[in-house]
Amino acid sequence: KNKGSVLIFLFVLLILVDLIKNKAPKNFPPGPPWSLPFVGDLFRIDSDRIHLQVAEFAKQYGNIFSIRMGQRMVFVNGLKPVKEALVEQGENFVDRPSLPLFTDIIQNKGLVASNGYQWKQQRRFALHTLRNFGLGKKSLESQTQVECRFLNEVIGNTQGQPFEPISVVNNAVANIISCLVFGDRFDYSNSYFQTLLKLMNEAVYLEGSIWAQLYNMFPWLMRRLPGPHKKILSHWAIVIGFIKLKIKEHKEDWDSSTPRDYIDTGFNEDNLCYCTLDLFAAGTETTSTTLNWALLYMIKYPEIQEKVQVEIDQVLGPSRLATMADRANMPYTDAVIHEIQRMGNIIPLNLVRLTTEDTTLRGYTIPKVGFFTFQDIIQILYPVHYKKF
């Protein structure tokens, strides 16, 4: 009887602590009127359509609103509010939260999850180094053209028969990134590399699931429980192992006078591994997913595909590969590419951020270290200046 009373007392105490801890600050963005202890508003969220739910919540509570998912998170929806936050007050929203899942995977190092001085140094180093190996230059354009020839050859070998393009498109995009960070490409028949790409895709998919949310809310529990969240950790461990092997191979024949790629110029081996992971994984996944959306839309809208093909034939002819110099002469194709990027919004909620100081956004007060996630970010990064099809 005494044990039961103690348990009830502890349970009530935990609920009170949770309510006090997660009480909304004064003048905080509005949200659902009530939430459950510990899990907050998680029961309201459908992980398969959360990007659509954000728009629905915005209609109900306004473009700036809050939801409790373990901790309180502020959602900013719409082009103008996002622009005010990320452009006009960008310095106030620059940090990343220390999420248990990413802490366990990459120790909050690298380019995506790090903060402050370390992040600025790694970002500056990565941009400077990658530019030396062709980023933003014609040399990278030629590497892209080489990979296009390999990709066209694989597609041509299907002889017009139906085939699954996702794996070869992933491999093609990964090869362009690989040339920058590893100094080499991987053949489409390389089963080990294909497996790595599949593991990366599955890990990214699971990171957007309810399992990742639960892990970040209850890390002490989820670390001990079986489930799909364990695959996230094991998959990334295999990819990180591959990168560490490539770094080891580079060390064995490294020549400081003639660096060949991003790995050869690393100034901190531990951080180098996680920066390389960010560049390789993020660059591959986002680009290949966009290209796969492009293929899907071309199938769905054959009349648009036909107009694009006519412009390609007029400007490039039957065999010449496109260059950036051709962009000005292909306005319709350029417009279609922008529209695909708008409609195939592959990161609709962007990555979670933190406020670096107490901030006011459209009349709402968000305290320092507030969690933020943004929608409509693609429209800021890729502004569309064309009418829809």
Order of alpha helices (4+ residues) and beta strands (2+ residues): alpha-alpha-beta-beta-alpha-alpha-alpha-alpha-alpha-alpha-alpha-alpha-alpha-alpha-alpha-alpha-beta-beta-beta-beta-alpha
